[in-house]
Amino acid sequence: MTTRYAGWIALLAAIGVLMIGAFRGRLGEPIARGATLGIILAAAGALGGLFLTAWAFGRGDRQFLAAIVGGMLGRLAVYGGALIYVALGTTLDLLATAVGLLGFYLVCQVLEIRFFLKGLKKESG
């Protein structure tokens, strides 16, 4: 089940990056690169959260909660650090990076919540 959801996340990320590549000339290089970075970071965070949640299924309540909260805090740190780095140290467009990151994060959340609910259903019944 985990590989199917990971495949969907990777497929959606690839489609997003290809779409940005198709409109790179219209968007401009800093915007296209910033949005691409946002999508890649969000996909990496979603895959990490997905595998961490899969690991936590079947373990005790404390380990499960620690995995969920740790995944959220880890993503918050990575995403925040990346946005600060883009704002202070690169020529990438900060708004495009943030929009790509947030937009793809929300798309991935739908898949992660679905994975989470199916895993809980399998655990209980």
C-alpha positions in Angstrom: 0.0 0.0 0.0 2.8 2.4 0.8 4.5 2.1 -2.6 1.2 2.9 -4.4 0.8 6.1 -2.5 4.5 7.0 -2.9 4.1 6.4 -6.6 1.1 8.8 -6.8 3.1 11.5 -4.9 6.1 11.0 -7.3 3.9 11.0 -10.3 2.1 14.2 -9.3 5.5 15.9 -8.5 6.8 14.9 -11.9 3.7 16.3 -13.6 4.0 19.5 -11.7 7.7 19.9 -12.6 7.0 19.1 -16.2 4.2 21.7 -16.3 6.5 24.3 -14.9 9.1 23.3 -17.5 6.6 23.7 -20.3 5.9 27.3 -19.2 9.4 28.2 -18.2 9.7 30.8 -20.9 6.6 32.6 -19.8 7.3 32.4 -16.1 10.9 33.4 -16.1 13.8 31.5 -14.8 13.7 32.6 -11.1 10.0 31.9 -10.8 10.2 28.5 -12.6 13.2 27.4 -10.5 11.6 28.6 -7.2 8.3 26.7 -8.0 10.2 23.6 -8.9 12.2 23.7 -5.7 8.9 24.1 -3.8 7.4 21.1 -5.5 10.4 18.9 -4.9 10.7 19.8 -1.2 7.0 19.2 -0.7 7.2 15.8 -2.5 10.3 14.8 -0.4 8.5 15.8 2.8 5.3 13.9 1.8 7.3 10.8 1.0 9.2 11.1 4.3 5.9 11.5 6.2 4.3 8.6 4.3 7.1 6.2 5.1 7.4 7.4 8.7 3.6 6.8 9.2 3.9 3.4 7.5 6.7 2.5 10.0 4.6 3.7 12.9 1.6 1.4 12.1 1.6 -1.6 14.3 3.7 0.0 17.0 2.6 1.4 20.3 0.6 4.5 20.7 3.6 6.5 21.9 5.7 5.6 18.9 2.8 6.3 16.5 2.2 9.7 18.0 5.9 10.5 18.0 6.2 9.6 14.4 3.3 11.7 13.3 4.3 14.8 15.4 8.0 14.3 14.5 7.1 14.2 10.8 5.1 17.4 11.1 7.8 19.2 13.0 10.5 17.9 10.7 8.7 19.2 7.6 8.1 22.6 9.3 11.8 22.9 10.0 12.9 21.9 6.5 10.3 24.1 4.8 10.9 27.1 7.0 14.7 26.7 6.6 14.4 26.4 2.8 12.2 29.5 2.6 14.6 31.5 4.7 17.5 30.3 2.6 15.7 31.3 -0.6 14.8 34.7 0.8 18.4 35.4 2.0 20.8 33.6 -0.2 19.5 32.9 -3.7 18.0 34.6 -6.8 15.0 32.3 -6.8 11.6 33.9 -6.5 10.5 33.6 -2.8 6.7 33.8 -3.6 6.9 31.2 -6.3 8.8 28.9 -4.0 6.3 29.4 -1.2 3.3 28.9 -3.6 4.9 25.7 -5.1 5.7 24.4 -1.6 2.3 25.1 -0.1 0.2 24.1 -3.1 1.9 20.8 -3.6 1.9 20.2 0.2 -1.8 20.5 0.2 -2.2 18.1 -2.7 0.0 15.6 -0.9 -1.9 16.0 2.3 -5.0 14.6 0.6 -3.0 11.5 -0.3 -1.4 11.2 3.1 -4.7 11.5 5.0 -6.2 8.8 2.7 -3.2 6.6 3.4 -3.5 7.3 7.1 -7.2 6.4 7.2 -6.8 3.2 5.2 -4.0 2.2 7.5 -6.0 2.8 10.6 -8.9 0.9 9.1 -6.6 -2.1 8.4 -5.2 -1.9 12.0 -8.6 -1.9 13.6 -10.3 -4.5 11.5 
